[in-house]
Amino acid sequence: MGKTLFEKIWKKHVVKEIEGGPSVLYIDRHFIHEVTSPQAFTGLNKRGIKVSRPKQTIATADHNVPTLDQHLPIKEELSRLQVEALKKNCEEHGIELYGLGHPYQGIVHVIGPELGITQPGMTIVCGDSHTSTHGAFGSIAFGIGTSEVEMVMATQCLLQSKPKLMRINVDGELNNGVVSKDIVLYILATISASGATGHAVEFAGSAIRSLSMEARMTICNMSIEMGARCGMIAPDETTFSYIKGREFAPAGTEWEKKLAEWKELYTDNDAQFDKEIFIKAEDIEPMITYGTNPGMGIGITKTIPTSSTINENDRSGLAKSLAYMGLQEGTPIRGQKIDYVFIGSCTNSRIEDLRMVASFVKGKKKAEGVEVWIVPGSKQVEAQAIKEGIDKVFEESGFMLRQPGCSACLGMNEDKIPAGKYCISTSNRNFEGRQGPNARTFLASPLTAAVAAITGQVSDVREFLN
Amino acid sequence: MSVITNIGDEKKKNLTTAKFQSERKVIQSSIVPIEAENIDTDQIIPARFLKATTREGFGKNLFRDWRYENDDENKPIQGFALNNKIYSGKILIAGKNFGCGSSREHAAWAIKDYGFDAVVSSFFADIFKNNALNNFLLPVQVSDEFLQKIFKVIKEDASTQIEINLEEQFIKLLSTGEQENFEINPYKKTCLLNGYDDIDYLLSIKDEIKEFETQSI
């Protein structure tokens, strides 16, 4: 019987199997950041050991950094202490840090791929659940807790049980105005926020193949929102040409050698999955969430479900969710007033996202009373946006281009949405309080967020496209 | 099992006494019920409380925004289980898909620091489950039917007691005698019962890892 993409990579990284237990899995790349690493370093120091493979470990500061005036000391004391601790720990353990002020600084899941550190066939971990993003390159990439961060630091290995395997096929052509964020929100609405728990998910099909690398990253990024252990897409020419020439990409004869290996990374025709799902690209319209988990999404033209029309998974939570969101069941989502627009996060803060927004809003002004924050994913994305004049487009539209970081996706820094206010956000989670205590989040694509910025309400972008 | 033979006797002894008490093989306690489903780690511990550089002290902010009105400790929300004096104990019980969302281990730290030794649900998000096990917080997965039974019994008697027996892998409602077996990975069970952690094991096979690196990577 043939092997899946997941099985090929998994097998190559198993150091040994413990009888009746998990496998010892070798980790190729370990990304760390300021929030989930300090306790792991403390653990190492207590044991009197150093990071085992510092050259396979890459650090950045992203979660709690301010997105304005990054050249000044961080005002918030606890955040500053965390960032300082990361710097000190990286120095002591010989780890490369792309901290504030470094031209490579940015959101950990944006900088890994853009620097060519993320490559097909690798095992990649980080103390952050959105590590699944890197699976877009055909790697096994998943988020871990701090004890596991310590394990990888100490031994470059983790103890992991092999997950079940699921394939989600999206075939056909996408409708106008529908982008990769809509695909993943549609999958979430179909299988629910726990639909892939315990599974490694491979995304396949012609609609997935047609996507750029950045669009593929958006999909794998949100595989954790389905509960998946990881999400992945088999590498192809799109992947290879994205990687080629990047800072840490293999070059010369090493490139040829790697390329030959990468071309073997696909699921064999006769490989078996524990579960398989089929989706028609034509069925997907621009999506938006109405509730408080990412599985609570609907097409933009639909009405908010009622307790009798909602899927069983979210039925018991519907009333609580809608009370939190201040919305009524059975009413249209279109026309709902918004106060804030957040375009950023490891889901949608890359240059293609910014270009998509800029090309839509060029020559248009934001709606009165709406605040629009654009937070690029990295210093390199920011520099590219400025080079292309995108910053000017945003300025003329009344949008605020801020500096790189996780920002209002999780509200760890000052970028919080005030209580009771509505924010249309390109991020990944609409949990209660995620963007600030009592803040209300609508998750959507950069395009749907952009049109809302102009109209001041949830709108169907297709009405504004030629 | 190899995990046991790989750790020196002295180390075993230290770990056992330091991290885990033998009485935890059986947890008998009243229960704190939170009936909501899909409880994500942002609810368990909101991101703004993740700024510590140590593992201690997260319990006071457990379920912070469900516990207090407008983040004000002087305004506890009366209906919430942690504020309701009729509920107490070392066992937290919650609806399905508990611990979804962020990988923050601070969620497991907060639950443990608050005083819970076990969480019961009809299923757990993967990363949370690993984080809980790595902190000697026992995630007990029961059937949906048994979960609803527990919620029902608590409604009738808030002080009802549950026994969770890790050694025998069962959970029992002491008032009715009804019980159900639960699954746990045998390796993790050995770790929990003996107080071993994964790092000790991985460090004990460092030579094998090095050999693997040389040959395969």
Interface residues (C-beta under 8 A of the other chain):
Chain A: K12 V15 K16 I18 E19 G20 G21 P22 V24 Y26 D28 V35 T36 P38 Q39 T42 G43 R47 I49 H63 N64 L78 S79 L81 Q82 A85 G127 D128 S129 T131 F142 G143 I144 G145 T146 S147 E148 E150 M151 A154 T155 Q156 C157 L158 L159 S161 P163 A193 S194 T197 G198 I224 G227 R229 N293 D314 S316 G317 K320 L410 G411 M412 A419 R429 F431 E432 G433 R434 P437 N438
Chain B: M1 S2 V3 A36 E37 N38 D40 D42 Q43 P46 A47 R48 L50 K51 A52 T53 T54 R55 D65 N70 D71 G95 K96 N97 C100 G101 S102 S103 R104 E105 H106 A108 F123 A125 D126 I127 N130 N131 N134 N135 N185 P186 Y187 K188 D197 D198 I199 Y201 L202 L203 I205 K206 E208 I209 F212 E213 S216 I217
